[in-house]
């Protein structure tokens, strides 16, 4: 990848929103007051219907709240008391939707050119496509791309305007595990290069632990947790040694050894902890490596915190 990328410039994103929503269990209030540091990558998690996507849409100007104050640095994006409502096109944002929302009537290059607009110069689109390995497909329509290629195109199109804030609504959820892992690496590198403040809605615990530096959990419209990713999933900081993310595959024998997939490779490890026997194949685990054994802290596959039984695995 090239290194000639100008990082986005913005400021602290301040979001105070209160609005009535209809959820699966009936009406509830989305009521949050957040301050998000420039350049951070924040995961927004919580059960379905908690208000995660609505929060992103409000920040983007795609949903109108009853009461809100949204500022990027000293620039007001929305202030319902002062009747300020900056349209979406004037907010320095990029948005990647679950379905990618690519333009099928344009080529791959055309999608990026459209995002660049008048500020784009000769060759700018191709240079951006080169960052995500799509320069050789620039003349193709998006309909001929694979799921992973469509996702990379959606990401680089969203970043083409150098937005101060990038919003990702479960961008990798439809991809297979191997491709999801690859695109997590791409996303991490693009975040480092472009420097956009990033809000990521995700249910994938391993993805959040790999990418985010802060987790905000919404529950019924309220902030139920705001802190470090490890704490969000019930995992204590390791005293020493290596911390890894793995997938429990089963096959545990009488000696406590079992199969765990780490970085795409199945490995046989010995696990210790009172709750190891309650692990189920497919569980995502945070592994603490010390001189005696691997100690797992289990994480549910939907990204929610473990219950008391699973939290005991840290011991």
N, C-alpha and C positions, 0 to 999 in steps of 0.2 A: 504493500500500500504506500501511497505517496504521503509526504509529510507536509505539503503546502496547503493545509486547511486552516482557515481563520476561525478561531473559536468564537462562539456566540457571546455577546455581552448583554447582561441584564442586571439583575439585582435580586434582593430577597423577594420571593413570591409570598404575598400575604393574602390569605383566603379566609374570609368570614362569611358563611352562608347559612341562611335559615329558610327552608321552604318545605311545603307539604308534599308528601309523596304517597302513592298508593302501592303497598307491598302485598306479598302473598297472604300475610296475616291481617291485612287491613291498613288503613292510613297511618302514617307516622311522619315525624318531622326529621328532615335532614338538617342537623344543627352542628356545624363544625367551625372551629377558629384555629387556623394553622399558619405557621410561619416556616417557609421552606428555603433553606440556604441556596444561593446561586451555585449551580454546578453539581448539586447533589443528585443522587438517584434514589427516589423514594418509592417503595412498593406500597400499593393500596390493596389491602386484603380484607376478607370478611365473607360471610355467607351470601348466597344469591339474594338479591333484593335489598341489600343493606344500604345502597346509595352510591356505590363505587363509580359506576359508569356515569351516573347523573352528576356526580361531583366533577368529573373530567369535562363533561359537556358544559357545565356552568362556567368553568374556567375558560373554556374555548369560546364561549359566547354562543353555544348551540342550544342552550336551555336558559329560560328566563326565571330567575329566582324571585321570590316575593321580597326578600331582604338579603342584601349582599354588599360587601366591600371587598373588591379584589384589586390589588395593586402589584405591579412589578416594579420594584425599586420605588421611585417617586412618581411613576406613571399610573394613573388610575385606569383600570380596565372596566370596572363596574362599581358604581356607588348608587344604590337605589335611593338613598336619602337626598343626594345632590342631583339625581336624575342623569347620571353619567352612564352611558352604555356604549362602549367602544365596539364596533362591529367586528366580527371574527377576522375579516381580512386585514384589519388594522392592529390586531393583537399579534405579537411575535411568537406564534405557536406553530408546531407541527403536530399532526395527529395521525396515528396509524390505527385503523379500525380492525376488528376481528376478521372481516371479509376482504381486507386490503383496499377496497374501493379504488382499484386502478381503472384507468380509462381504456376500455377495450378497442375503441376506434382510433387510438394513437399507438405508435410504436413504443418500445421500451424507452428509446431516447426521447420521444415526444412527451412521454409522461414527465420526465425530468425537466425538459425544456419548459413545459407548461408551469411547473413549480418555480423555476428560475425567473420566468417572466422577463421584463425589460432589463433587469439587472444582469441577466446571463450574457456572457461573452462567447465568442467562437471557441468551441472545444470544451466549454465548462461542463456540459452534460456528460460528455464522454469521460472526462476526468473523474467525475463523481461516480459514474458507472464502473470505472476501473477500480475504485475503492472497494466495491462489493463484488468484483469478479464478473460483471455483466457486460463489459464493453464489447465482447464478441457477439452478444445477442441484441445489440442496440437497435437493429432494424426489424426485429420480430415484434408481433403483437403480443401483449401480455397473456393472451389466451393460450399461447404455445409454451409458456413457462411452467416449470414444476412448482409445487407449493413453496419449496424453499426459495426458489428464484423469485417468485412473486413477493415473498416476504422481504427479501433483500431490496427489491425494487421499491416496495412501499416505504421501507425505512429510509433509503437514500433520497427518495422523492420528498419525504417529510423533512429531511435535514437540508435539502437543497437551498432553502432560503435562509439558512443559518438562524433558526428560531432560538429565542432565549429559553423557551419552554417546549419540551417534547412530551407528548402524551401517548401512551401505548396501552390499548385496551385488549388485554389477553392476546398479544400479537403472535404468540407461538403455540397456542393451545391446540391447533388443528394439525400440527406436524408430528411425525413419528419421533421417538426419543432420540435417535441418533442425529437427525436433522435439527431437532430442538436444541440439542447440546451445541452443535456447530454454530447455530445462529445466536445462541447466548454468548458465545465467544465473539462473534461479529458485533453484537450489540454492545458488549463491554468495550471493545476497541473503538467503535464509533463514538461512544459516549466520552471516552478519554480524548479523542481527537477533536470533536466538535464542542464539547463542554456545555451542552445544553442542560439546564435543569430538567430532570426527567421524572415523570410520574408514570409508574408502571402498575396496571391492574393485572394481578396474576393469582392463580390458585395453586401454582406449582412451588412447593416449599423449596426444593433443590434449586430451582431457578432464582428464587428470591434470595436464598443464602449465597448464591454465586454472584449476584449482580448488585443487590441493594445495599446501601449504607444506612438505611433507616426504614422502618416498617410502621405504617399507620393502619390499624385494624378498625374497620367500621362495623358496628353491630346495631341494627335498627336505627341507622342514621346518626349515631353518636360515636365518638372516638373511644373505643374500648381499650386500645393500647397504642402507645407512641414511643418507640425506642429502637434499640439495636435488634438486628435480625435474629441473632442467636437467642436473645431473651424472648423474642416474640414466639418462638417455637419451643420454649421450655427447656432450652439447652444452656447449661452453665458454661462459662468460659473454661477451657481446659487449663489444668494447673501447669502442664508442660507437654511437650511432644507435639505431634502432628494432628490437625483436624481435617477430616475428609467427609465428603458426602457420598453415600452409596445407596444401592437398592438391595434389600434383602431378598435372596432367591430361594432360601430354604436349604434342605439337606443337612440339618443339624444332627450331629451324632452325639454319642454319650460323653465325648470329651469336650463338647461345646464348640467344635469347629463346624462351619457352615459356609455356604456360597454367598458372596456379596459382589455385586457389580460396581466397580469403581472406574470412572473414566472409560466406560464402554467395555471393560474387560472383566470377566468373571474370575474372582479370586477366592481361594479357600482360606478363611481366617478363623481364629479362635476368639469368640466373644465372651465377655464376662458381664455379670449384672443379674440382679434378682429377677428381672422381668424379661430376660432374653427369650424364654419359652413362649411368651405371648406374641412374638413377632410373627407376622403373616407374610408370605411371598408377595412382593410388590411394595411393601412398606419402604418409604424413604427414611434413611437413618443418617444421623450425624455421628461420625466415628471419631473417638478420641484415642489416639495411639499412645501407649506408654510402654514401659519395659516389660510389663507383666502380660498385658492382653489388650485387645481392642474393646473399648467400652462404648456401646451405642446409646444415643438418645433418639428415640423414635419420633417421627414426624408423620402425621397423617397425609395421605396422598392428596387431599384437597387443600392443603396449606393451612388448616386450622390447628390450634395448639393441641398437644396431646392431653388426654385425660389423666387423672391421678395415677392410674395403673401404668400408663405408658411413660409418664414422667419419671417413675421410679427406676427406669432403665439407666439413668445417669449414675446410679450407685455402683 
